[in-house]
Amino acid sequence: MGIRVFVADDDSTFRFLLRETLPDGEIVVVGEASDRFELVAGAGDTKPDVILLDQMCDAQTVGELRVAAPDARVIILSGHQRDDADQALAAAADGYIVKGADLDALRAAVRG
């Protein structure tokens, strides 16, 4: 079925853009969430391969995702380059990419 991706971002426009542009035949968006509660429940239900996670969440949420979807890679989506505030979250995740990255870079991150 390809690479199953779950998108979590509090910005509905950004979620829409990812849902519409990220799929490419290999990558499939299987769910989305606007907050951490929808995220953990949705990831548990869909068991994605990759979770694209806005920094709306914290390292504790990443820990909850490790229980709900233990095989999923968690990639942080950030509106800016990494700084001290992002260190704990980035350390808990499997990857980190800036939202301004081009679509090819984002797809490469999803593919691992």
C-alpha positions in Angstrom: 0.0 0.0 0.0 3.0 2.4 0.1 4.1 4.6 2.9 1.2 5.5 5.2 1.4 9.0 6.6 -0.6 10.7 9.4 -0.5 14.5 9.4 -0.9 16.5 12.6 -1.0 20.3 12.5 -3.3 22.9 14.1 -3.4 24.9 10.9 -6.2 23.4 8.7 -4.8 25.1 5.6 -1.4 23.4 6.0 -3.0 20.0 6.7 -5.1 20.5 3.5 -2.0 21.3 1.5 -0.1 18.3 2.8 -3.1 16.0 2.2 -3.4 17.3 -1.4 0.2 17.5 -2.5 2.2 14.9 -0.5 0.6 11.7 -2.1 2.6 10.6 -5.1 1.6 7.0 -5.7 4.0 5.7 -3.0 3.0 8.1 -0.2 -0.6 8.0 1.1 -2.1 10.2 3.7 -4.2 8.0 6.0 -5.3 10.5 8.6 -5.0 14.0 10.1 -5.4 15.7 13.4 -5.7 19.3 14.7 -4.6 18.6 18.3 -2.7 16.1 20.3 -5.8 14.2 21.4 -7.0 13.6 17.9 -3.4 12.8 17.0 -2.8 10.0 19.5 -6.2 8.5 18.9 -6.0 8.7 15.1 -2.4 7.3 15.0 -3.5 4.4 17.2 -6.4 3.7 14.8 -4.6 4.0 11.5 -1.1 2.7 12.5 0.8 4.9 10.0 4.4 4.4 8.9 5.2 8.1 9.4 3.7 10.8 11.5 4.3 14.4 10.4 3.9 16.3 13.6 3.7 20.1 14.0 5.5 21.5 17.0 2.1 22.0 18.6 2.9 19.0 20.6 5.7 18.2 23.1 8.0 15.3 23.9 5.4 13.7 26.1 3.1 13.5 23.1 5.8 11.8 21.1 6.1 9.3 23.9 2.3 8.7 23.7 2.7 8.1 20.0 5.4 5.5 20.6 2.7 3.5 22.5 -0.2 4.2 20.2 1.8 3.6 16.9 5.0 2.0 18.0 6.3 1.3 14.4 5.7 4.8 13.2 8.6 7.3 12.5 7.8 10.7 14.0 9.0 13.7 11.9 8.6 17.2 13.4 7.4 19.9 11.1 8.5 23.4 12.3 7.9 26.9 11.0 11.6 27.7 11.8 15.0 26.3 12.1 15.8 24.3 15.3 16.4 26.3 18.4 16.8 25.6 22.1 13.0 25.4 22.6 12.8 22.6 20.0 15.7 20.5 21.3 13.6 18.2 23.6 11.0 17.7 21.0 13.5 17.0 18.2 15.4 14.6 20.5 12.3 12.6 21.0 11.5 12.4 17.3 13.0 10.6 14.4 13.4 13.6 12.2 13.0 17.4 11.8 12.1 19.4 8.8 11.3 23.1 8.3 7.8 23.7 6.9 9.3 25.9 4.1 11.2 22.9 2.7 10.3 22.0 -0.8 8.0 19.1 -1.5 10.8 16.8 -2.7 12.7 17.3 0.6 9.5 16.6 2.5 8.9 13.4 0.5 12.5 12.4 1.0 12.1 12.8 4.8 8.9 10.7 4.7 10.7 8.0 2.7 13.5 8.0 5.3 
